[in-house]
Structure formats: C-alpha cells, structure tokens
Amino acid sequence: MSKIIKNILQDVTWLQDLSTILTVFFVIMFIALVVGVLRWKKEKVEEYKNIPLSDNHHDNL
C-alpha cells in the first residue's frame, strides 16, 4: 500500500504545474472582472450625469 502511495506522490509535479497555471488564470480572470465592473460603473455614472434633474427643461435657463 505504501509503495502505491509513494508512486502517486512522486508523480505530482504535473499537479503543481497545473495548480500554478490555474492560479495565474484565475487571477487574470479576477482582474479582468474588476476592470470590467469599474468601466461599467463609470459608464453608468456618466449616463446619470446627463439626465436632467427636473422634467421641465426651461428651469435651467
């Protein structure tokens, strides 16, 4: 039984490489998500800035 476990544990270098690749992938995805949300929020803020405060546009004149 211990020989089987020893053989399995010797061949985990690919698992460490996969873990590194997945960690980098998910960090990049998280950064892209944060940047996307911030851009979306900025667009919404600019959109709300252009909305008049009242229905009567002549009040601003």
N, C-alpha and C positions, 0 to 999 in steps of 0.2 A: 504494500500500500504506500509506504513512504517513497519507494522508487518512482511510482506513478506521479505522486505529488512533486517530487524533485524534478522530474522531467517536464512537468507542466510549468513549474516556476522558472526553469531555465529558459523557456521559450516565451517569456513575457516582454521581450524587448520591443516587439511589434506593437504590443498593447500600450507601452509607454509612448511610442511614436504616435500612435493613433490618439492617445489622450492629449498629447501636445497639439496635434493638428486640430482636434475638435475644440480645444480650449481657445486657440487662436481664431478659429472660425466663429465661435460664439461671441468672442469679444468684439470682432469686427461687425457681426450682425447687431450686437447691442449698440455699438457706436452709431451705426447707420440708422437704427431705430430712433435713437435720441436725436440725431441731427434732423431726421425726417419730421419728428414731432415738433421740434423747435421751429423749423421752417413753416410747418402748417400753422402753428400758433401765431407766428409773425404775420403770415398772410391774413389770418382772421382778424388780428389787431388792426392791420392797415384797412381791411374792409370795413370794420366798425368805425374807424376814424372818419370815413367818407359818408357815413349815414347822418343825415340832418337830425338835430335834436328835437325839432318840432315838425308837425305836419305842414304848417304854414311857412313857406319859404320866404315870404316878404318880411318876416320878423328880423331877419339878419341884415336887412338893408338899412 
